[in-house]
């Protein structure tokens, strides 16, 4: 429980900093301030990058991009996975078989290679990154929701709802889904961590958020040639990604423990 509280506090701080980035950031994230790389100092808290841009300002704006990608991608995945899982678990039969076989086919493809293939075919942008990650990460949610619906559809309150003539739509979304939301919230929390990591990997490979827009992933990409001369360029965004993902996992585990008790 202490870990989940720590994770929640860290995430709250990062969200506040990301929202307030235009107020807090001392420089424009794309503005060239120095003529050469500068180490961390009072003037530049996180130093500057190879183009002389202030890294503290870029990390603040990068937080906005990384968190936004995580939230939007997970929202897409949760919506698709919940809808298909609910239909599959509630109706069963042929519809269940068709949806689950489609899930199996999607899971048969290594997700990172599927994402890379789609991104190569599209113009790399933040919008494409969010959509592609969301459309390739809903399968686990669908299976989870299906399992919950298979159990909950046999409960007495569902039988009572059928007996009084409630429509399937009302039973699914008014009676069963609210009782299946706890594992969905856990899946969303953990999925957001995965989405942030995927965005960072894509940006690191040059297929994600494109410069000069700052994201933690493309900041890592920019640091490759300067690991020995300017290690802060890689250490700072790397630590931020690590802390954010770890905090999300802590929060997810905390929610899971609460729902079990």
Phi and psi restraints in degrees (value plus and minus 20) as a CYANA .aco file:
   2 UNK   PHI     -84.6   -44.6
   2 UNK   PSI     -57.9   -17.9
   3 UNK   PHI     -84.7   -44.7
   3 UNK   PSI     -59.5   -19.5
   4 UNK   PHI     -86.9   -46.9
   4 UNK   PSI     -57.5   -17.5
   5 UNK   PHI     -84.8   -44.8
   5 UNK   PSI     -63.0   -23.0
   6 UNK   PHI     -79.7   -39.7
   6 UNK   PSI     -66.4   -26.4
   7 UNK   PHI     -81.4   -41.4
   7 UNK   PSI     -61.9   -21.9
   8 UNK   PHI     -84.5   -44.5
   8 UNK   PSI     -60.4   -20.4
   9 UNK   PHI     -85.3   -45.3
   9 UNK   PSI     -64.7   -24.7
  10 UNK   PHI     -81.4   -41.4
  10 UNK   PSI     -65.3   -25.3
  11 UNK   PHI     -82.8   -42.8
  11 UNK   PSI     -60.8   -20.8
  12 UNK   PHI     -81.9   -41.9
  12 UNK   PSI     -62.9   -22.9
  13 UNK   PHI     -81.7   -41.7
  13 UNK   PSI     -65.1   -25.1
  14 UNK   PHI     -83.7   -43.7
  14 UNK   PSI     -60.2   -20.2
  15 UNK   PHI     -83.8   -43.8
  15 UNK   PSI     -64.2   -24.2
  16 UNK   PHI     -82.3   -42.3
  16 UNK   PSI     -64.6   -24.6
  17 UNK   PHI     -83.7   -43.7
  17 UNK   PSI     -59.5   -19.5
  18 UNK   PHI     -85.9   -45.9
  18 UNK   PSI     -64.3   -24.3
  19 UNK   PHI     -84.2   -44.2
  19 UNK   PSI     -59.5   -19.5
  20 UNK   PHI    -110.5   -70.5
  20 UNK   PSI      -7.8    32.2
  21 UNK   PHI     -73.5   -33.5
  21 UNK   PSI     -63.6   -23.6
  22 UNK   PHI     -82.9   -42.9
  22 UNK   PSI     -44.4    -4.4
  23 UNK   PHI    -108.0   -68.0
  23 UNK   PSI     -60.3   -20.3
  24 UNK   PHI    -101.2   -61.2
  24 UNK   PSI     -59.8   -19.8
  25 UNK   PHI     -80.2   -40.2
  25 UNK   PSI     106.7   146.7
  26 UNK   PHI     -94.4   -54.4
  26 UNK   PSI     -41.1    -1.1
  27 UNK   PHI    -155.8  -115.8
  27 UNK   PSI     144.0   184.0
  28 UNK   PHI     -87.9   -47.9
  28 UNK   PSI     114.0   154.0
  29 UNK   PHI     -83.8   -43.8
  29 UNK   PSI     -40.9    -0.9
  30 UNK   PHI    -121.9   -81.9
  30 UNK   PSI     -20.6    19.4
  31 UNK   PHI    -100.1   -60.1
  31 UNK   PSI     112.1   152.1
  32 UNK   PHI    -103.6   -63.6
  32 UNK   PSI      93.1   133.1
  33 UNK   PHI    -117.0   -77.0
  33 UNK   PSI     -63.8   -23.8
  34 UNK   PHI    -132.5   -92.5
  34 UNK   PSI     140.1   180.1
  35 UNK   PHI    -105.4   -65.4
  35 UNK   PSI     -36.0     4.0
  36 UNK   PHI    -167.8  -127.8
  36 UNK   PSI     152.2   192.2
  37 UNK   PHI     -83.6   -43.6
  37 UNK   PSI     112.3   152.3
  38 UNK   PHI    -139.6   -99.6
  38 UNK   PSI     118.6   158.6
  39 UNK   PHI     -96.1   -56.1
  39 UNK   PSI     150.5   190.5
  40 UNK   PHI     -75.9   -35.9
  40 UNK   PSI     115.9   155.9
  41 UNK   PHI    -176.4  -136.4
  41 UNK   PSI    -199.3  -159.3
  42 UNK   PHI     -86.1   -46.1
  42 UNK   PSI     -50.8   -10.8
  43 UNK   PHI     -96.4   -56.4
  43 UNK   PSI     -61.6   -21.6
  44 UNK   PHI    -146.0  -106.0
  44 UNK   PSI      77.9   117.9
  45 UNK   PHI     -77.4   -37.4
  45 UNK   PSI     -58.5   -18.5
  46 UNK   PHI    -126.5   -86.5
  46 UNK   PSI      -8.6    31.4
  47 UNK   PHI      59.6    99.6
  47 UNK   PSI    -187.9  -147.9
  48 UNK   PHI    -145.3  -105.3
  48 UNK   PSI     144.3   184.3
  49 UNK   PHI    -113.9   -73.9
  49 UNK   PSI    -188.2  -148.2
  50 UNK   PHI     -86.3   -46.3
  50 UNK   PSI     -40.8    -0.8
  51 UNK   PHI    -118.6   -78.6
  51 UNK   PSI     -15.3    24.7
  52 UNK   PHI      61.6   101.6
  52 UNK   PSI      -0.6    39.4
  53 UNK   PHI    -109.6   -69.6
  53 UNK   PSI     124.9   164.9
  54 UNK   PHI     -90.1   -50.1
  54 UNK   PSI     100.1   140.1
  55 UNK   PHI     -92.9   -52.9
  55 UNK   PSI     -49.7    -9.7
  56 UNK   PHI     -83.8   -43.8
  56 UNK   PSI     -64.1   -24.1
  57 UNK   PHI     -84.4   -44.4
  57 UNK   PSI     -59.8   -19.8
  58 UNK   PHI     -89.2   -49.2
  58 UNK   PSI     -55.4   -15.4
  59 UNK   PHI     -88.9   -48.9
  59 UNK   PSI     -55.9   -15.9
  60 UNK   PHI     -83.9   -43.9
  60 UNK   PSI     -66.4   -26.4
  61 UNK   PHI     -91.9   -51.9
  61 UNK   PSI     -51.1   -11.1
  62 UNK   PHI     -84.1   -44.1
  62 UNK   PSI     -54.3   -14.3
  63 UNK   PHI     -81.6   -41.6
  63 UNK   PSI     -58.9   -18.9
  64 UNK   PHI     -81.0   -41.0
  64 UNK   PSI     -64.4   -24.4
  65 UNK   PHI     -86.7   -46.7
  65 UNK   PSI     -69.6   -29.6
  66 UNK   PHI     -83.4   -43.4
  66 UNK   PSI     -64.2   -24.2
  67 UNK   PHI     -88.5   -48.5
  67 UNK   PSI     -58.3   -18.3
  68 UNK   PHI     -84.2   -44.2
  68 UNK   PSI     -64.2   -24.2
  69 UNK   PHI     -79.7   -39.7
  69 UNK   PSI     -64.5   -24.5
  70 UNK   PHI     -80.7   -40.7
  70 UNK   PSI     -66.5   -26.5
  71 UNK   PHI     -86.8   -46.8
  71 UNK   PSI     -68.5   -28.5
  72 UNK   PHI     -87.5   -47.5
  72 UNK   PSI     -63.9   -23.9
  73 UNK   PHI     -81.8   -41.8
  73 UNK   PSI     -63.3   -23.3
  74 UNK   PHI     -87.5   -47.5
  74 UNK   PSI     -57.9   -17.9
  75 UNK   PHI     -79.4   -39.4
  75 UNK   PSI     -64.7   -24.7
  76 UNK   PHI     -81.8   -41.8
  76 UNK   PSI     -66.7   -26.7
  77 UNK   PHI     -83.4   -43.4
  77 UNK   PSI     -61.4   -21.4
  78 UNK   PHI     -86.8   -46.8
  78 UNK   PSI     -61.9   -21.9
  79 UNK   PHI     -82.5   -42.5
  79 UNK   PSI     -68.7   -28.7
  80 UNK   PHI     -86.2   -46.2
  80 UNK   PSI     -68.9   -28.9
  81 UNK   PHI     -83.2   -43.2
  81 UNK   PSI     -60.5   -20.5
  82 UNK   PHI     -86.7   -46.7
  82 UNK   PSI     -64.0   -24.0
  83 UNK   PHI     -82.6   -42.6
  83 UNK   PSI     -70.9   -30.9
  84 UNK   PHI     -87.9   -47.9
  84 UNK   PSI     -60.2   -20.2
  85 UNK   PHI     -85.1   -45.1
  85 UNK   PSI     -58.0   -18.0
  86 UNK   PHI     -86.6   -46.6
  86 UNK   PSI     -65.1   -25.1
  87 UNK   PHI     -83.9   -43.9
  87 UNK   PSI     -62.3   -22.3
  88 UNK   PHI     -84.9   -44.9
  88 UNK   PSI     -66.9   -26.9
  89 UNK   PHI     -92.2   -52.2
  89 UNK   PSI     -52.0   -12.0
  90 UNK   PHI     -98.9   -58.9
  90 UNK   PSI     -66.8   -26.8
  91 UNK   PHI    -106.7   -66.7
  91 UNK   PSI     -53.6   -13.6
  92 UNK   PHI      43.3    83.3
  92 UNK   PSI    -177.1  -137.1
  93 UNK   PHI      41.4    81.4
  93 UNK   PSI    -160.5  -120.5
  94 UNK   PHI     -84.2   -44.2
  94 UNK   PSI     -61.0   -21.0
  95 UNK   PHI     -81.4   -41.4
  95 UNK   PSI     -62.8   -22.8
  96 UNK   PHI     -80.5   -40.5
  96 UNK   PSI     -65.7   -25.7
  97 UNK   PHI     -82.0   -42.0
  97 UNK   PSI     -63.8   -23.8
  98 UNK   PHI     -84.4   -44.4
  98 UNK   PSI     -66.5   -26.5
  99 UNK   PHI     -84.9   -44.9
  99 UNK   PSI     -64.3   -24.3
 100 UNK   PHI     -88.1   -48.1
 100 UNK   PSI     -53.7   -13.7
 101 UNK   PHI     -89.0   -49.0
 101 UNK   PSI     -55.8   -15.8
 102 UNK   PHI     -84.8   -44.8
 102 UNK   PSI     -60.0   -20.0
 103 UNK   PHI     -81.1   -41.1
 103 UNK   PSI     -63.5   -23.5
 104 UNK   PHI     -81.0   -41.0
 104 UNK   PSI     -60.5   -20.5
 105 UNK   PHI     -83.8   -43.8
 105 UNK   PSI     -64.0   -24.0
 106 UNK   PHI     -84.0   -44.0
 106 UNK   PSI     -58.3   -18.3
 107 UNK   PHI     -92.1   -52.1
 107 UNK   PSI     -40.2    -0.2
 108 UNK   PHI     -89.7   -49.7
 108 UNK   PSI     -44.0    -4.0
 109 UNK   PHI    -106.9   -66.9
 109 UNK   PSI     108.9   148.9
 110 UNK   PHI     -78.2   -38.2
 110 UNK   PSI     102.0   142.0
 111 UNK   PHI     -78.7   -38.7
 111 UNK   PSI     -61.5   -21.5
 112 UNK   PHI     -86.0   -46.0
 112 UNK   PSI     -57.2   -17.2
 113 UNK   PHI     -91.4   -51.4
 113 UNK   PSI     -56.0   -16.0
 114 UNK   PHI     -83.9   -43.9
 114 UNK   PSI     -64.3   -24.3
 115 UNK   PHI     -83.6   -43.6
 115 UNK   PSI     -64.0   -24.0
 116 UNK   PHI     -82.1   -42.1
 116 UNK   PSI     -61.3   -21.3
 117 UNK   PHI     -82.6   -42.6
 117 UNK   PSI     -65.7   -25.7
 118 UNK   PHI     -85.3   -45.3
 118 UNK   PSI     -61.8   -21.8
 119 UNK   PHI     -85.0   -45.0
 119 UNK   PSI     -55.9   -15.9
 120 UNK   PHI     -84.3   -44.3
 120 UNK   PSI     -54.2   -14.2
 121 UNK   PHI     -96.7   -56.7
 121 UNK   PSI     -42.6    -2.6
 122 UNK   PHI    -124.0   -84.0
 122 UNK   PSI     148.3   188.3
 123 UNK   PHI     -99.6   -59.6
 123 UNK   PSI      99.4   139.4
 124 UNK   PHI     -79.3   -39.3
 124 UNK   PSI     107.0   147.0
 125 UNK   PHI    -180.5  -140.5
 125 UNK   PSI     144.5   184.5
 126 UNK   PHI     -83.3   -43.3
 126 UNK   PSI     -54.6   -14.6
 127 UNK   PHI     -88.8   -48.8
 127 UNK   PSI     -63.6   -23.6
 128 UNK   PHI     -83.7   -43.7
 128 UNK   PSI     -57.7   -17.7
 129 UNK   PHI     -80.7   -40.7
 129 UNK   PSI     -67.9   -27.9
 130 UNK   PHI     -82.6   -42.6
 130 UNK   PSI     -65.3   -25.3
 131 UNK   PHI     -86.9   -46.9
 131 UNK   PSI     -65.5   -25.5
 132 UNK   PHI     -84.3   -44.3
 132 UNK   PSI     -64.0   -24.0
 133 UNK   PHI     -82.8   -42.8
 133 UNK   PSI     -62.7   -22.7
 134 UNK   PHI     -83.6   -43.6
 134 UNK   PSI     -60.8   -20.8
 135 UNK   PHI     -95.9   -55.9
 135 UNK   PSI     -31.4     8.6
 136 UNK   PHI    -135.1   -95.1
 136 UNK   PSI      -6.4    33.6
 137 UNK   PHI    -155.1  -115.1
 137 UNK   PSI       3.5    43.5
 138 UNK   PHI    -115.1   -75.1
 138 UNK   PSI     -30.2     9.8
 139 UNK   PHI     -84.7   -44.7
 139 UNK   PSI     -61.8   -21.8
 140 UNK   PHI     -83.8   -43.8
 140 UNK   PSI     -58.1   -18.1
 141 UNK   PHI     -84.5   -44.5
 141 UNK   PSI     -61.2   -21.2
 142 UNK   PHI     -80.9   -40.9
 142 UNK   PSI     -64.3   -24.3
 143 UNK   PHI     -85.5   -45.5
 143 UNK   PSI     -61.5   -21.5
 144 UNK   PHI     -82.9   -42.9
 144 UNK   PSI     -67.3   -27.3
 145 UNK   PHI     -85.8   -45.8
 145 UNK   PSI     -60.0   -20.0
 146 UNK   PHI     -78.0   -38.0
 146 UNK   PSI     -65.8   -25.8
 147 UNK   PHI     -81.2   -41.2
 147 UNK   PSI     -60.0   -20.0
 148 UNK   PHI     -85.8   -45.8
 148 UNK   PSI     -61.6   -21.6
 149 UNK   PHI     -88.4   -48.4
 149 UNK   PSI     -55.7   -15.7
 150 UNK   PHI     -80.6   -40.6
 150 UNK   PSI     -53.3   -13.3
 151 UNK   PHI    -101.1   -61.1
 151 UNK   PSI     -66.5   -26.5
 152 UNK   PHI     -93.5   -53.5
 152 UNK   PSI     -45.3    -5.3
 153 UNK   PHI     -88.7   -48.7
 153 UNK   PSI     -34.2     5.8
 154 UNK   PHI    -114.6   -74.6
 154 UNK   PSI     -20.7    19.3
 155 UNK   PHI     -90.2   -50.2
 155 UNK   PSI     138.5   178.5
 156 UNK   PHI     -85.1   -45.1
 156 UNK   PSI     -56.4   -16.4
 157 UNK   PHI     -86.8   -46.8
 157 UNK   PSI     -47.7    -7.7
 158 UNK   PHI     -92.4   -52.4
 158 UNK   PSI     -62.6   -22.6
 159 UNK   PHI     -81.4   -41.4
 159 UNK   PSI     -58.5   -18.5
 160 UNK   PHI     -86.2   -46.2
 160 UNK   PSI     -58.8   -18.8
 161 UNK   PHI     -84.3   -44.3
 161 UNK   PSI     -60.0   -20.0
 162 UNK   PHI     -84.7   -44.7
 162 UNK   PSI     -60.1   -20.1
 163 UNK   PHI     -83.1   -43.1
 163 UNK   PSI     -53.4   -13.4
 164 UNK   PHI    -110.3   -70.3
 164 UNK   PSI     -15.4    24.6
 165 UNK   PHI      71.4   111.4
 165 UNK   PSI      -0.6    39.4
 166 UNK   PHI     -85.6   -45.6
 166 UNK   PSI     123.4   163.4
 167 UNK   PHI     -92.0   -52.0
 167 UNK   PSI     140.1   180.1
 168 UNK   PHI     -79.5   -39.5
 168 UNK   PSI     -59.9   -19.9
 169 UNK   PHI     -78.5   -38.5
 169 UNK   PSI     -66.1   -26.1
 170 UNK   PHI     -86.7   -46.7
 170 UNK   PSI     -61.0   -21.0
 171 UNK   PHI     -83.7   -43.7
 171 UNK   PSI     -63.4   -23.4
 172 UNK   PHI     -85.4   -45.4
 172 UNK   PSI     -71.5   -31.5
 173 UNK   PHI    -113.7   -73.7
 173 UNK   PSI     -37.4     2.6
 174 UNK   PHI    -123.6   -83.6
 174 UNK   PSI     -52.8   -12.8
 175 UNK   PHI    -127.9   -87.9
 175 UNK   PSI     -62.9   -22.9
 176 UNK   PHI    -109.9   -69.9
 176 UNK   PSI     -69.9   -29.9
 177 UNK   PHI     -76.8   -36.8
 177 UNK   PSI     -63.7   -23.7
 178 UNK   PHI     -78.7   -38.7
 178 UNK   PSI     -48.7    -8.7
 179 UNK   PHI    -104.0   -64.0
 179 UNK   PSI     -26.5    13.5
 180 UNK   PHI    -129.3   -89.3
 180 UNK   PSI     -10.9    29.1
 181 UNK   PHI     -95.2   -55.2
 181 UNK   PSI     -46.1    -6.1
 182 UNK   PHI     -79.1   -39.1
 182 UNK   PSI     -73.2   -33.2
 183 UNK   PHI     -85.3   -45.3
 183 UNK   PSI     -47.2    -7.2
 184 UNK   PHI     -87.5   -47.5
 184 UNK   PSI     -60.1   -20.1
 185 UNK   PHI     -84.2   -44.2
 185 UNK   PSI     -61.3   -21.3
 186 UNK   PHI     -82.1   -42.1
 186 UNK   PSI     -65.6   -25.6
 187 UNK   PHI     -81.5   -41.5
 187 UNK   PSI     -57.5   -17.5
 188 UNK   PHI     -85.7   -45.7
 188 UNK   PSI     -61.7   -21.7
 189 UNK   PHI     -83.2   -43.2
 189 UNK   PSI     -68.7   -28.7
 190 UNK   PHI     -88.5   -48.5
 190 UNK   PSI     -54.5   -14.5
 191 UNK   PHI     -85.9   -45.9
 191 UNK   PSI     -54.0   -14.0
 192 UNK   PHI     -84.4   -44.4
 192 UNK   PSI     -59.2   -19.2
 193 UNK   PHI     -81.4   -41.4
 193 UNK   PSI     -64.0   -24.0
 194 UNK   PHI     -84.0   -44.0
 194 UNK   PSI     -57.7   -17.7
 195 UNK   PHI     -85.9   -45.9
 195 UNK   PSI     -59.8   -19.8
 196 UNK   PHI     -84.2   -44.2
 196 UNK   PSI     -62.3   -22.3
 197 UNK   PHI     -83.9   -43.9
 197 UNK   PSI     -61.3   -21.3
 198 UNK   PHI     -85.2   -45.2
 198 UNK   PSI     -63.4   -23.4
 199 UNK   PHI     -80.9   -40.9
 199 UNK   PSI     -61.9   -21.9
 200 UNK   PHI     -82.6   -42.6
 200 UNK   PSI     -61.6   -21.6
 201 UNK   PHI     -85.4   -45.4
 201 UNK   PSI     -63.5   -23.5
 202 UNK   PHI     -83.9   -43.9
 202 UNK   PSI     -63.8   -23.8
 203 UNK   PHI     -86.3   -46.3
 203 UNK   PSI     -55.9   -15.9
 204 UNK   PHI     -83.1   -43.1
 204 UNK   PSI     -54.7   -14.7
 205 UNK   PHI    -106.0   -66.0
 205 UNK   PSI     -21.7    18.3
 206 UNK   PHI      64.0   104.0
 206 UNK   PSI      -7.5    32.5
 207 UNK   PHI    -131.9   -91.9
 207 UNK   PSI     -10.9    29.1
 208 UNK   PHI    -129.9   -89.9
 208 UNK   PSI    -149.8  -109.8
 209 UNK   PHI     -86.2   -46.2
 209 UNK   PSI     108.1   148.1
 210 UNK   PHI    -114.0   -74.0
 210 UNK   PSI     121.6   161.6
 211 UNK   PHI     -79.4   -39.4
 211 UNK   PSI     132.3   172.3
 212 UNK   PHI    -105.4   -65.4
 212 UNK   PSI     -17.3    22.7
 213 UNK   PHI     -80.5   -40.5
 213 UNK   PSI     110.5   150.5
 214 UNK   PHI    -106.8   -66.8
 214 UNK   PSI     110.5   150.5
 215 UNK   PHI    -160.4  -120.4
 215 UNK   PSI     137.6   177.6
 216 UNK   PHI     -81.6   -41.6
 216 UNK   PSI     -52.6   -12.6
 217 UNK   PHI     -87.1   -47.1
 217 UNK   PSI     -69.0   -29.0
 218 UNK   PHI     -94.7   -54.7
 218 UNK   PSI     -38.2     1.8
 219 UNK   PHI     -87.7   -47.7
 219 UNK   PSI     -57.1   -17.1
 220 UNK   PHI     -85.4   -45.4
 220 UNK   PSI     -59.7   -19.7
 221 UNK   PHI     -80.6   -40.6
 221 UNK   PSI     -63.0   -23.0
 222 UNK   PHI     -85.2   -45.2
 222 UNK   PSI     -42.8    -2.8
 223 UNK   PHI    -106.7   -66.7
 223 UNK   PSI     -27.3    12.7
 224 UNK   PHI     -75.7   -35.7
 224 UNK   PSI     -63.0   -23.0
 225 UNK   PHI    -100.9   -60.9
 225 UNK   PSI     -22.2    17.8
 226 UNK   PHI    -146.7  -106.7
 226 UNK   PSI       5.1    45.1
 227 UNK   PHI     -82.3   -42.3
 227 UNK   PSI     -53.9   -13.9
 228 UNK   PHI    -106.9   -66.9
 228 UNK   PSI     -59.3   -19.3
 229 UNK   PHI    -104.3   -64.3
 229 UNK   PSI     -52.8   -12.8
 230 UNK   PHI    -159.3  -119.3
 230 UNK   PSI      49.4    89.4
 231 UNK   PHI     -82.9   -42.9
 231 UNK   PSI     -43.6    -3.6
 232 UNK   PHI     -83.2   -43.2
 232 UNK   PSI     -43.8    -3.8
 233 UNK   PHI     -84.1   -44.1
 233 UNK   PSI     -51.0   -11.0
 234 UNK   PHI    -116.3   -76.3
 234 UNK   PSI     -56.6   -16.6
 235 UNK   PHI     -84.2   -44.2
 235 UNK   PSI     -65.1   -25.1
 236 UNK   PHI     -85.0   -45.0
 236 UNK   PSI     -75.5   -35.5
 237 UNK   PHI     -84.5   -44.5
 237 UNK   PSI     -53.2   -13.2
 238 UNK   PHI     -82.7   -42.7
 238 UNK   PSI     -63.7   -23.7
 239 UNK   PHI     -85.5   -45.5
 239 UNK   PSI     -59.8   -19.8
 240 UNK   PHI     -83.6   -43.6
 240 UNK   PSI     -61.8   -21.8
 241 UNK   PHI     -83.3   -43.3
 241 UNK   PSI     -65.5   -25.5
 242 UNK   PHI     -79.7   -39.7
 242 UNK   PSI     -68.4   -28.4
 243 UNK   PHI     -85.6   -45.6
 243 UNK   PSI     -60.6   -20.6
 244 UNK   PHI     -84.4   -44.4
 244 UNK   PSI     -69.0   -29.0
 245 UNK   PHI     -84.5   -44.5
 245 UNK   PSI     -62.3   -22.3
 246 UNK   PHI     -82.5   -42.5
 246 UNK   PSI     -60.4   -20.4
 247 UNK   PHI     -83.9   -43.9
 247 UNK   PSI     -60.5   -20.5
 248 UNK   PHI     -84.1   -44.1
 248 UNK   PSI     -60.1   -20.1
 249 UNK   PHI     -84.8   -44.8
 249 UNK   PSI     -60.1   -20.1
 250 UNK   PHI     -81.4   -41.4
 250 UNK   PSI     -65.5   -25.5
 251 UNK   PHI     -83.2   -43.2
 251 UNK   PSI     -63.7   -23.7
 252 UNK   PHI     -80.3   -40.3
 252 UNK   PSI     -63.6   -23.6
 253 UNK   PHI     -84.7   -44.7
 253 UNK   PSI     -58.1   -18.1
 254 UNK   PHI     -83.5   -43.5
 254 UNK   PSI     -63.4   -23.4
 255 UNK   PHI     -83.5   -43.5
 255 UNK   PSI     -60.3   -20.3
 256 UNK   PHI     -82.2   -42.2
 256 UNK   PSI     -62.4   -22.4
 257 UNK   PHI     -85.6   -45.6
 257 UNK   PSI     -58.1   -18.1
 258 UNK   PHI     -84.6   -44.6
 258 UNK   PSI     -63.0   -23.0
 259 UNK   PHI     -89.1   -49.1
 259 UNK   PSI     -47.1    -7.1
 260 UNK   PHI     -97.2   -57.2
 260 UNK   PSI     -49.6    -9.6
